Amino acid sequence: MDDLILAIDLGTSGPKVALVSPQGHVLACEIGETGVIILPGGGAEQDPNAWWQAIRNSTQRLLANNAISPERITAVGCTAQWSGTVAVDENGRHLMNAIIWMDSRGAPYVQQITHGPIKLEGYGVNKIVPWLRLTGGIPVRSGKDPIAHILYIKHHHPDVYRQTYKFLEPKDYLNLKLTGKFAASFESITLHWLTDNRDIHHVHYNDQLINFSTLDREKVPDLKQAVDVLGPLTRAAAQELGLLPGIPVVMGTPDLQSAALGSGALRDFAPHLYVGTSSWLTCHVPYKKTDLFHNMASLPSAIPGKYFIANEQEAAGACLSFLRDNILYPNDALARETHIPNVYPVFDQMVEQVPAGSGQLIFTPWLHGERTPVEDRLVRGGFHNVSLSTTRSHFIRAVFEGVAYNSRWLLGHVEKFVGRQLDGIHFIGGGANSNVWCQIFADVLNRRIKQVQDPIQANARGVALLTAVALGLSTFDTAGDDVAIAHTYEPNPANRQLYDDLFGEYLNIYKQNKRIYARLND
C-alpha cells in the first residue's frame, strides 16, 4: 500500500498514464491515442482538447482497472513531446491547435531573424556569436523550433498572436490544465532560444535574444526548475481525473530529458538510445558545448546542474507506421477487409527470416526531413537498390536497418562531441520491444545494446523519478539504480564488414542526392 505517483507522458501518438512507485517501478499503465493533422507547406498540428480528453479517459481507466484508491496517489508529474507551441489566453484557453515539433512553416521567419551581412552556415555572424555564447545553440533554419512556431503565428495569425497571454510548451500546457499556473522549466524553454543558460543554476531570459527574436517578452512564461513544485492540483482537474484536489504537481520535464532519467543512464557519458515516433541518442555531460555543423548542443537537463546532448532524428518508429498504414494497409480502393490488429510482432518474425543487409536493399528514413546529424528539412526517404528478387520481407527488414544506419550516423558525431567511445547503450522506447531490432542496432552500431525492461514506460518512469526527487523521496545519485535491464545484445562479428559497407553507401545516398531532394521539395 505504498504511495504512488501519477505520471503523465504525452507523446505524439497519444498519452501514456502510469502509476509509478517512488523507486520507478511501473505498476500499471493506460494508453490513449491522439491524431496528427498534417497541413500543406510543412504544417503539423494537434488538438489540445484531444490531448486532455485522452489523458482524462486514460487516468479514469487506470484507476478503475486497478482498483486504486485516489488517496494512494501523492503527486502528479508530467512529461511531453518537446518543441511544440500552445497559444493560450489569460484564462488558460487555447486559441488554436497546438503546433508540434514536426511543423516547419516558420522557417522563412527564422531565417529572417538569424540573417546577417556575413554568413556562416547560413547564419549571420553578428547573430550566431551571441546566440551560441548565451544559449549553446541557435534557432534551426528548418523552422521546427517553438520560436519559429510563434513567428509563424505572429505573421499568419496576428489576431491569435495579439490575444495570446502565454505561449507554452506541451508539458507546460498540461501543467496549466492541472494547476491553473503559467510557467516553464529551465529545460522546456530552451528551444525558444531566448534564455541565457551559461549559469546552469540560474537560467534566465536575455534582452538581446528577445530583441533578436522580435517576440514580446510578456508572452513567454516565467521559469522554474524541473524539480520545483508548481502548485496543488486544482479541484476542477482533480474531479475530471478522479484524484484528490490539492496534491502537489511537480514542474516535470520534456520527453528527451525524462527518457534520460527513465533509461537508468543518469551518470555523465552513460548513453541511451530512444526509438519511438522519432529517435535520439544522447547522454549527460558535465560541460557546455555546441556542434553547430551537426545540430547538436549540450543543453540544460532536468537534473539541476547538469547538461545533456540534445539531438533528434525526425522519423524512426514512424517509418514502420508509414509502412503499415500507407503501403500494407492503406484505406483505399485496394484495401483488404481484414488485417492484423498488431502487426509489429509479425514484422519481427518476417525480419528474422531475411539475411542481414536485406539483399543490399537500403531504406533511408527521412520521411519528414532530418534534424540531426544534418539539418535538412527538404531531404526525403526512399528504398534504394530494389530488384525483381526483392520481397515484402526485404522491405520490412530494410526499414529496421535504415533507422539503425541513421543512428550510426548520429553516434559517430555524438562520440566526437564527447571525445570517447560510447558503449553499453541503454535502449528504450517502443522500438526496444523488438528483440530483432535490438540485435540489428547492436550489429549496425557495433556496440552493446542494453534493452531496458518495460522500455515503452521510460518517459513515465523518468518523470516519476523526477517527482520523487522533488518530494524528497529519492535522490538523483540513486534514482537510476533500480531500472532493470531485460537483456544485453552483443554485436555479431559475422555482420561487421557487411554493415560497414552498407553504411558507407547509406551516407553516399545522402551526399549524392541531397541536391535532387532540395530541387524537388523546396
Secondary structure, DSSP 8 states (H G I E B T S, - for coil): ---EEEEEEE-SS-EEEEEE-TT--EEEEEE-----EEETTTEEEE-HHHHHHHHHHHHHHHHHHTT--GGGEEEEEEEE-SS-BEEE-TTS-B-S-EE-TT--TTHHHHHHHT--SSEETTEEHHHHHHHHHHHS----TTS-SHHHHHHHHHHH-HHHHHH-SEEE-HHHHHHHHHHS---EETTTTGGG--EE-SSTTS-EE-HHHHHHHT--GGGS--EE-TTSEEEE--HHHHHHHT--TT-EEE----HHHHHHHHTT--SBT--EEEESSSEEEE-EESS--EEGGGTEEEEE-SSTT-EEEE--BS-SHHHHHHIIIIIIS-SSTT--S---SS-HHHHHHHHHTS-TTGGG-EEE--TT-B-SSS-BTT---EEES--TT--HHHHHHHHHHHHHHHHHHHHHHHHHHHTS---SEEEESGGGG-HHHHHHHHHHHTS-EEEESSGGGHHHHHHHHHHHHHTTS--TTTTTTT--EEEEE---GGGHHHHHHHHHHHHHHHHHHHHHHHHHH-
